[in-house]
Amino acid sequence: MLATNPDLAARWSQLRNEKPALRIRDAAASLGVSEAALVALGTATPLDGDWRAILNEMPGVGRVMCLTRNDDCVHERHGRFEDVQVTGPHGLVLGPDIDLRLFLGQWKLGFAVSEPLKAGERLSLQFFDASGDAVHKIYATDETDRAAFDALIARHTAAEPPAFAPAPRAVDPVDRPDSEIDIDGLRAAWRKMRDTHEFFGMLGKFKVGRVQALRLVGDEFARELPARALRGAMEAAAADKTPIMIFVGSRGCIQIHTGRIAHLLDTHGWFNILDPDFNLHLREQAVARVFSVRKPTDDGVVTSIEAFDGHNRTILLMFGERKPGKPELEPWRAIVARLERQAAS
C-alpha cells in the first residue's frame, strides 16, 4: 500500500479549499508528498501493471483525452488510439491525433481514478513512476465508449493493492566542464547527421549535456534566444496558421501535437493554447533558456525551438509540421528566422 501521513487527507482537503485551481502535481509538491499518494486518497482502483495490454486495448474505447506533463508544461490531446505498437519496454502510438513515445520501464504504478464533478464524474487511467510522479494519464470524454472503458478497467483491476514506497527523484546529471568537450568533434558529427534521431546518440558519444551542446556548437546549428521567443513562436504560428509539432515529455512518455494552433490565452501565470482537440499549459516564468536549433537530415535541415528550465531540463520542443521524406515547411523556417533577427537587433 502507499504510505501516507495520518493527516494527509485533511491537509489535502484544506489546500484544495484554499487553492481550488491548483494542479495536483503542484499540490503534492506543496504538501511534500508524491502525486500518487494524493491520487490514492480518492476513489482510485489499483491496476494490475500490464501496461502493454492496457495500451493495446485502448483503441476499443473510442475518443479520449491524453495528458502528459513535466513540472512546467501540460500537454492535453483528444483523439483515438490508433496504430498502437507496444510489444516491449518501449512503445509507439502513431495515430493522427494521439501520438506517443512510451518508455514503459518507468511505469511503476497505475490507478483507475474517479473524480466527482458537479454533474457526474471524471474517469481516468493514471500511471506513475518510481517517485510517484505521473508519467501519463488517459481521461474518458463524452465521446468515449464508457462500457468498453469500464470493461477494460475491470479486466485490469489488481487482485491486491500494490506495495509501493516512492523513491527519491533522480538527481539531474551534472555537465562536464566545457574545456573537456571535443567541440570540433561535436560540430563535425552534428554536420554529418542524417536523421534527427541520431542527436541523442551524438550527445552520448561526446558526453555532453543537451543545453551544453547547444551553447557550444555555434551559430551554424544553435542560437540562444530570449525566453519570450517561445511565446513568440507560438503567436506567429497561430497568426500565420502554420502547422506545427509540440513535444512535451515526462520520464515515461513523450506526447506530440501536430497541426495548427489558434486560441492563445494568459491565465494565472500560465500561457495556454486552448483549442478544441489540443490544450497546452505553460508555466512561462519557468522558461530559463530558449534556443533555435538546426539539425541536418536526408530530407534537409530540420529546425526547432527548444525550451529549458533553470536546471537545463527540457520543457518542450517545437517544430514545423513534417513527415519523413518531406522537407520542412518554409513558413516555419521563416518564423524561426524572424525570431533570430529580432533577438539580434
N, C-alpha and C positions, 0 to 999 in steps of 0.2 A: 504494500500500500504506500501511497505518497505520504511522506511525513509532513505534518503541518503543526504550526503553533496552536495551542488551545484557543487563543483569542483571535486567530486569523480571520475567521468568518465575520466577527464583529468589526474588526478593523477594515476589512474589505467593504462591508456594508456602509460604514461611516465615510470612507473615501468616495464611494460612488454617490452618496448623497451630497458631498461637498463638491465633487467634480464629475458630474454625470457624463460629460463628453470625453473624459479621459479614456484613452485606449488601454486595453487590458495589459499589453506588454509594458506600457509606461506605469500602470498601476502596480504591476509586480515589482518593477524596479524601485518604485517609491516605498513599497512595503517590505522590500528586502527579501523577497521570495521568488520562486520561479513562476512563470506564467502557467505552467502545467498544474502547479499547486492551487492556483486560483480557479482554474477551469474545473478541477476535481471537486471543488466545494459546491458546484452547481449540479444540475441534472446531467451527469456525464457517465456514459456507459463505456467501460473499457473495451477496446478492440483486441482481436487475437494476435495481431502482429504480422499477419500475412499480407504485407503491403502490396506485393506483386499481384496477388489475386484480387485485392480490393481495386487496384488501379485498372487491371484488365477487365473488371466487371463494370467500370464506370460508364462506358458507352450506353449501357442499358437503362440508365436513369434519366436520360434526356439532358436538357439545358440546366446548367448550374452556374454558380459564381465561384471562381478560384481566386484565392488570396495568398500571395507570398510577400513577405516583408523582411526588412532588416531594421536596425534601430531607427533609421531616419527616413524611410520611404516605404509606402504601402502600395502594392500593385494589385488591382482587382479587375478580373476579366470574366465576362459572361460568355458562355458558349457550351458546346458539346465536346465530350471526349471523343476524339477520332484518331485513327492510326496510332493506337497505343502499342508501344514496343518496350515491354518491361519483362525481361527474362533473367536478369542477373542483378548485381548490386547497382547497376546504372540503368536508366530507362529514358525513354523519349515519349512525348505526346506531341504529335505533329499535325494537329488539325488546324484549319484556318483561323479558329477563334482561340481555343485552348492550346497553347504552345509551351511545353515544359521540358526542362532538362532535369532529371531526377537523380539524386545521389542517396540511394536507399540505405547505405551503410550508416548514414547519420540519423535515420529514423528509429527511435528507440521506444516510443510510447504513442498510443493513439486513443482517441475517445470519439464516440458519437455524442454530440452535445445538443441539448435542447435549452434554448434561452427564451424566457417569456417575453412577449411583446404585448402592446395594447390590444392588438387583435390577433390572437393565436400564438404561435411560437416560431422561433427561427431554429432550424435544424442544420447541423453541420457535422462534418468529419474533420477532426483536428489532430495533427501529427506533430510530435515534439522530438527534439534531440536529447542528448545525454545531459544537457544542462537544464532541460525543461523549457527551452525556448521553442516557440512554434516554428516549424520549418515549412508547413503548408497547411492550408485549410480549404475545404470544399463545402460550399453552402447550397442548400436547396433553395430554389426560387419558385415563383408562381408557375414557371414552365417545366419544373421538374416532375417526373413521374414519381409521386410520393410512395405509391405502393411498391415500386421497384426499389426505391431508395431505402424504405423501411425493411424490405426483404434482404437487401444487401447487408444492412446493419445486423439483422437477426442472424444471418449466416456467419458473420464475423465478430459476434459478441464473444468476449473472452469467457472461458469457463470459470476462471477465478480472477479477482483483481490482481493486477501486476504488482510485483515488488519493485519499487523504483525510488532511488535516492538521487536527487540531482547532483551532478558533478560540477565542479567549478568550470566556468567558461575557459576555453583555450586561450592562452596568452598570445597576444599578437606577436608575430615574428619581428625581430629587430634587423634592420638592413645592415649589411656590411658597410664599412667606410667606403665612400666614393673612390678613394685612392686605390682600393683593392679590386675595383671593377675594370675589366678589359673593355673600355669604352669603344675603342676602334673595332674590336671583335664583335661587340654588340651591334654597332652600326652596320658592319658588313653582313652579319647574319640577318638583321632586320631588312636590309636591302634585298636579300635573297629569298625572303618569304614568298610562298606561292599560294598560301591559304591562311586565313585568319586564325584557324585552329592551331597553327604552328606557334602562335605567340606564347602560349603558356610553357611549352617545351623550351622555347628560347630563353625565357626568364629563368627556368630551372637550370639550363645549361650554364648560364653566366652567373648564377646565384645572385640575382639582382631582384629587388622588390619592384612591384609594378610602377608605383609612383616614382621611385628612384630611377627606373629605366626611362620614364617619360621625361624626367628632368635632365638626364644625361645624354640622351640620344641625339639631341639637336633639332633645330627648326625644320629640317627636311621632313621629319617624321612626327614631331610633337611640339606643341606650343602651349605654354601656360596662359590661360585667360582669366579675367576677373571672375569671381564666383557668380556674379549676376549673369554671366554669359549662358549659364544653364537655363535660366528662365528665358533669356533672350532667344535661345534656340527653339524653345517650345512656343513662344509667342510668334516667332517668324514662321514656324511650320504651320501653326494654326491659321495665321493670316494668309499665307500663300497656298494653303490646302495641300501642302507637301506630305505625302505618306511617309511615315517614319516607323522605326522599331525602337521600343524602350524595353531594356532588360533590367530586371530587379531580382536580386538573389538573396536567399538565406543560406545556411550551411547545407541544407538538404534539397534545395530546389532553385532553379532559375526560371522565372516566368517572363514571357515575352509578349508584348503587344505589337501588332503590325497593322498599320492603317493610318488614317487621318485623325487628327485631334481638333476639337472645336471650342469647347467651353472651358475657359480658364478662370479660376477664382481664388482669391486670398481669403482664408478664414482662420482666425485664432492662431497665427503663427505657422500655418500650413499653406503651401502653394498647391493648388489642386487642378487636376483635369477631371471634369465631371461630364462625361459623355454617356450615352445610353448603355453601351456594352463595355466601356472601359473607364475606370476611375484610377487616378494616381494621387497620392497624398504625400507631399514632400516637405519635410521639416527644413525649410530653406536656410535657417540660421546655422544648421549643422554642416552645410556645404563649405568646406575649407579650401579645396583646390579643384580647379576645373582645367582640363586640357583638351585641345583639339588634337586628334591622333590620326595618322595615316599609315595604313598597312598595305604593302604591295600584295597582289594576288594574281592568279592567272586570268581573272576577269577584269583586271585594272585595280587602281588604288581604291581601298575601302576606307572611308572617313568616319570618325566617330567623335562625339563629345562625351567625355568621361568625367564623372564627379566623385570626389572622395571626401571623407570626413577628416577631422583633425588627427586621427590615428592612421591615416593612409588606407582606411578600409573603403572598399568600393560601395558607393551609394546607388548609382545607376549608370548605365551605358546607353547612349542614344545614337542611332544610325539612321540613314535613309533607308526606306524600304528596298529590299533587294532579295534576289534568289540566286543560288549558284548557277553560273553560266551566263548571267546577265550583268552588264556594267552598272555601276552606281548611278542613282538619279542625279542629273545635273542640277536641278533646283536645290537639292540637299547640299551639294558641294558649294553652291552659291551662298547658301545660308551660312555655312561654316566660314567661308572666305570673308563674308561681310563681318562676322563677329571678330575675326582676326584683325581686319582693318580697323575696326572700332577700338580694339584693345591696343593697337599700335599707335593710334592717333593721340 
